[in-house]
Amino acid sequence: MNCSIAKAPDQVGKWWSLLIVRECTQGVRRFDEFQARLGIARNILTTRLERLTGLGVLERFPLEGRARVDGYRLTPKGEDLYPVLVALMQRGDRWLLKDEQPPTVLLEDATGEQSIFLRFTANQAEDCPFATCVSPRVPEQRTRHEL
């Protein structure tokens, strides 16, 4: 089928893959950090990291001060997934949480204010920079992707 919507999930359709990309937007770089934050089995994490790297969504890079240990970071192709992640999160917050508080809140880096809903319009295309994510349950825990 010649449809971008149908083709795109083939690359990142597995939910573990999207969660790995999400963690990358928040600064996670090391295998053990992914495993600890996601609670993912080592074999599944290895498979997903290899696939995302092979697709050009992630790239490996040598970690400073760690001999023969690589980290993972988003490529420009991977960074383009950030608005998709935000849109999925907002859709889930709106339609799946019912009366619960969202588990993650996005804050504007410049102001510290809660981000408004991401909207796409035909006449307006804005960059969607990585925001600081805050868990309302642990407000002092703030993570941010540094470009």
Helices and strands as residue ranges (DSSP letters): H 4-12, H 15-25, H 31-38, H 42-54, E 58-62, E 70-74, H 76-79, H 82-95, E 105-107, E 132-135, E 138-143
